[in-house]
Amino acid sequence: MEHILAPWPWYISGPLIALVMSLLLYLGKTFGMSSNLRTMCSMMGAGKAANFFKFNWKEQKWNLIVVLGAVIGGFIATQYLSDSSTTDLNPKTVAELQHMGFKNSGIELVPDEIYSLEAFTTPKGLLLLIIGGFLVGFGTRYAGGCTSGHAITGLSSLQKPSLIAVIGFFVGGLIMTNFILPLIF
């Protein structure tokens, strides 16, 4: 028998995130997913090609457990803790997305028009993947971290650069959603 549970409410998951962040701050560690890519590249010898990857990656290998935990946690969440509810989008948003060509807006969590395997085999999909990957990689490096690192670790330790980065993430998201996405689709 399959057990499907409702998502955890904010008053349980929020304090759990705060507890993890408090422990990391107490231990002098920082959290962020993008730093794991640097660690993995360094482990595989990328330091021979670029100075950015020349550092003692063994000091950061604990953070690779975060990647493993994200993969395992994502599997558990989708297989055992998810209900069959749909995304609750405003009807106006659904209509705008359908006008752009997104057929299952509000029904599926992510649109097939962007995230299906077939989307990556088209020239448009491949170009979006390459340009998007470049912009995310460049932005992460330029901002000194990713959204999870800045929004969770940086803000919880009251870092002004993280506040500026998070504001930039939101502004960029608004620009993408309201101006660039309609041009692409």
C-alpha positions as CSV (number, residue, x, y, z in Angstrom):
1,M,0.0,0.0,0.0
2,E,1.4,3.4,-1.0
3,H,1.3,6.2,1.6
4,I,1.0,9.7,0.2
5,L,1.4,12.5,2.6
6,A,0.7,16.2,2.3
7,P,3.8,18.5,2.1
8,W,5.2,19.6,5.4
9,P,3.8,23.0,6.5
10,W,6.1,26.0,6.8
11,Y,6.1,25.9,10.6
12,I,7.8,22.5,10.5
13,S,10.1,22.8,7.5
14,G,11.1,26.4,8.2
15,P,12.4,25.7,11.7
16,L,14.2,22.6,10.4
17,I,16.1,24.7,7.8
18,A,16.9,27.2,10.6
19,L,18.2,24.4,12.8
20,V,20.5,23.1,10.0
21,M,21.7,26.7,9.3
22,S,22.4,27.3,13.0
23,L,24.5,24.1,13.1
24,L,26.4,25.0,10.0
25,L,27.1,28.6,11.3
26,Y,28.2,27.1,14.7
27,L,30.6,24.7,12.9
28,G,31.9,27.5,10.7
29,K,30.5,25.9,7.5
30,T,28.6,27.5,4.6
31,F,25.9,26.0,2.5
32,G,25.4,26.3,-1.2
33,M,24.9,23.9,-4.1
34,S,27.2,25.7,-6.6
35,S,30.2,25.2,-4.4
36,N,29.8,21.5,-4.8
37,L,30.4,21.8,-8.6
38,R,33.7,23.5,-7.9
39,T,34.6,20.8,-5.4
40,M,33.8,18.0,-7.9
41,C,35.7,19.7,-10.7
42,S,38.7,20.1,-8.4
43,M,38.5,16.5,-7.4
44,M,38.7,15.5,-11.1
45,G,41.8,17.5,-11.7
46,A,40.4,20.7,-13.1
47,G,43.0,22.6,-11.1
48,K,45.5,21.7,-13.8
49,A,43.5,23.8,-16.3
50,A,42.3,26.7,-14.2
51,N,43.5,28.4,-11.0
52,F,39.9,28.7,-9.8
53,F,39.9,25.0,-9.1
54,K,43.2,24.9,-7.3
55,F,42.2,24.6,-3.6
56,N,42.1,21.9,-1.0
57,W,38.9,20.2,-2.0
58,K,39.2,17.7,0.8
59,E,38.1,20.5,3.2
60,Q,34.8,20.8,1.3
61,K,34.0,17.1,0.7
62,W,31.5,17.2,3.6
63,N,29.4,19.5,1.4
64,L,29.1,16.8,-1.2
65,I,26.8,15.0,1.2
66,V,24.4,17.8,0.6
67,V,24.2,16.8,-3.1
68,L,23.7,13.2,-2.1
69,G,21.0,14.2,0.4
70,A,19.3,16.4,-2.2
71,V,19.1,13.5,-4.6
72,I,17.9,11.0,-2.0
73,G,15.5,13.5,-0.5
74,G,14.1,14.4,-3.9
75,F,13.5,10.8,-4.6
76,I,11.8,10.2,-1.3
77,A,9.7,13.3,-1.6
78,T,8.4,12.5,-5.1
79,Q,7.9,8.8,-4.5
80,Y,6.5,8.7,-1.0
81,L,5.7,12.1,0.3
82,S,3.9,13.8,-2.6
83,D,0.3,14.0,-3.1
84,S,-1.4,14.3,-6.5
85,S,-2.3,18.0,-6.1
86,T,-1.6,20.4,-8.9
87,T,0.1,23.7,-8.8
88,D,-2.4,26.4,-7.7
89,L,-1.9,29.1,-10.3
90,N,-4.0,32.2,-10.7
91,P,-6.4,31.6,-13.7
92,K,-5.0,34.8,-15.4
93,T,-1.4,33.3,-15.2
94,V,-2.7,30.0,-16.6
95,A,-4.4,31.9,-19.5
96,E,-1.2,33.9,-20.2
97,L,1.0,30.7,-20.2
98,Q,-1.5,28.9,-22.5
99,H,-1.4,31.9,-24.8
100,M,2.4,31.5,-25.0
101,G,2.0,27.8,-25.9
102,F,2.3,26.0,-22.5
103,K,-0.5,23.4,-22.7
104,N,-0.4,21.9,-19.1
105,S,0.0,25.1,-17.0
106,G,-1.2,24.5,-13.5
107,I,-1.6,20.8,-14.1
108,E,2.1,19.7,-14.1
109,L,4.8,21.1,-11.9
110,V,7.1,21.9,-14.7
111,P,6.2,22.6,-18.4
112,D,7.0,19.8,-20.9
113,E,7.7,22.6,-23.5
114,I,10.9,23.4,-21.6
115,Y,11.8,20.3,-19.5
116,S,10.9,17.2,-21.6
117,L,13.7,15.2,-23.3
118,E,12.1,16.1,-26.7
119,A,12.5,19.9,-25.9
120,F,16.3,19.4,-25.7
121,T,16.4,17.8,-29.2
122,T,15.1,20.9,-31.0
123,P,17.4,23.7,-32.0
124,K,15.4,26.1,-29.9
125,G,15.5,23.8,-26.8
126,L,19.2,23.2,-27.3
127,L,20.0,26.9,-27.6
128,L,17.9,27.7,-24.5
129,L,19.8,25.0,-22.6
130,I,23.3,26.3,-23.7
131,I,22.5,30.0,-23.1
132,G,20.6,29.3,-19.9
133,G,23.5,27.1,-18.6
134,F,26.0,29.8,-19.5
135,L,24.0,32.5,-17.8
136,V,23.4,30.4,-14.6
137,G,27.1,29.4,-14.5
138,F,28.3,33.0,-15.1
139,G,25.8,34.5,-12.7
140,T,26.6,32.0,-10.0
141,R,30.4,32.8,-10.3
142,Y,29.9,36.5,-10.6
143,A,27.5,36.7,-7.6
144,G,29.9,34.5,-5.5
145,G,27.3,31.8,-5.0
146,C,23.9,30.4,-6.0
147,T,20.4,31.2,-4.8
148,S,20.5,28.6,-2.0
149,G,23.8,29.8,-0.7
150,H,22.9,33.5,-0.7
151,A,19.3,33.2,0.3
152,I,19.8,30.6,3.0
153,T,23.4,30.9,4.3
154,G,24.1,34.5,3.4
155,L,20.9,36.0,4.6
156,S,20.9,34.0,7.8
157,S,24.4,35.3,8.6
158,L,23.3,38.9,7.7
159,Q,25.7,39.3,4.8
160,K,24.9,42.5,2.8
161,P,26.3,41.0,-0.5
162,S,23.8,38.2,-0.1
163,L,20.9,40.6,0.4
164,I,22.0,42.4,-2.8
165,A,22.3,39.1,-4.7
166,V,18.9,37.9,-3.5
167,I,17.3,41.1,-4.6
168,G,19.0,40.7,-8.0
169,F,17.7,37.1,-8.2
170,F,14.1,38.4,-7.7
171,V,14.5,41.3,-10.2
172,G,16.1,39.0,-12.7
173,G,13.2,36.5,-12.3
174,L,10.6,39.3,-12.8
175,I,12.4,40.5,-15.9
176,M,12.6,37.0,-17.3
177,T,9.0,36.1,-16.5
178,N,7.5,39.4,-17.8
179,F,9.7,40.4,-20.7
180,I,12.0,37.7,-22.0
181,L,9.8,34.5,-21.6
182,P,7.1,36.0,-23.8
183,L,9.6,36.8,-26.5
184,I,11.0,33.2,-26.4
185,F,7.6,31.5,-26.5
